[in-house]
Amino acid sequence: MVSRDNSSTSFGAVADVYESARPDYPSAAVEWLLESVLEAGERPLVADVGAGTGKLTRIITAAGCDAVAVDPDPAMLDALRDAVPGVPAHVGNAESLPLDDGSVDAVLLGQAWHWVEPVAASAEIGRVLRPGGTLGLIWNIRDESVPWVRRLNSVVSRGGALAMFDDGPPPVAEPFHQLDEERWTWSRTVTRSQLTDLVKSRSFYITATTDERNGIDRNLTALFVDVGLTGSTTIELPYVTRAFRATRPIR
């Protein structure tokens, strides 16, 4: 939700669905991303880039940080202001941040790096980070090792993040070098309605034609029937959270 194409600014049309359907990030994963700046002793300032409705922003503030939010979509920022009152929120993207040089201790992107141009974004994030500051990238990814989830992904598109991971870790450029990675596995209990909303919050669905949406809806209905997801019945939707961090060199 940072830049790359029109899909990246499609979410504002369904900001309410996005907010209710998308999962939160594990607190332990966000605290790991911010480990070095939290250990510094002072309350760090963290930029949430591609902040959307504030799913990551609220975990950043809960971890003991001040936050500033940046997103290219004004409608998403309106939802963020309601969800996380008092956090400064600005229109912008990873390649052009409305932040001063060396003004933040960390820059985090949730579900977002696969939307950016990594060379330009790395340079721009390096500009706004203080020396020794942290770049953190995080994704909640549906666990394709589970057969029904693999089938779900085939219905709604695996998405840009999984396509990126097929080629290896997220690409970064100067001033960043090696990325450290950690993973967390967990699951979320969802109803048929919640899973439907999750699909409708995806750019693949939002930007689809009417015929394409109808086809997705039919395939989803068939999947729900096959896994016994009817009415108020629930199912465990497994996730793998993948988090990556790098440090801006002091020199």
C-alpha positions, 0 to 999 in steps of 0.5 A: 500500500505504498506506491508501485501501481494503482492497486496500492491506492485501491484500499481506501474504497474499502477502508472499513472492510480492511480495518475489520477483516485484516489481522493484527500483528503479533506484539512479539514480532513488532517488539523484535523489529524495534528491539534495538531502539527500545533498548536505547532507553528513550521513547523512540519515534517510529514511522509507520509507512504504508500505514493503512488504517493503523493496524501496525501503528497501534502495536508500535504505540503499545510497545512504548513508542511515539508514531508517525503514519504515512500512506498514499491513500487519504481515505485510509489515513482518515480511518487511521485517525479514528483508530489511533487518535493523536498520531500524526498522519501524512500522505506520502510513500516510501520513495518520497517521505514527508519527514525530515532528515535523520528525524526518526529512530525506526521506519516500519512497513507492514504488508507493504514493501512488495509495493515499493521500488526497493532502491529508491525506498531504501535510499529515502528511508536511509535519509529519514533514519537517524544513524543506527536506526532500524528498517523493519519489514513485516508480513502476516502471510496465510500458511500455504502448508495447509491444503485448504489455505493453499486452495484459498490462495489459488482462488484469490491470488497469492499476492505480491508478497508471496511472489516476492518471497518466491525469489528470496528475502525482500530486496533492499539497497544502500544504505542497508545490507543484510536483513535479519529474519524471524518468524512466528506461527499462529492462527486466527478463528474466523467465520465465513463472513469474516473470511469473505471480508478478508478476501474483499479487502485484497487489491486483487478483488477490489480492482477486479471486474464484475465478472471476475468478482463473480467468479471469485465469489462462486469459487469461494462459496464452493470452498466454504461448502467443502470445508464446512464453513456455513452460518456461524461455524468457525475455522482456524486460519493459520498464519506465518508472520515474517519479520525482517530488520536492518540497521542504518550504519552509523557511518 
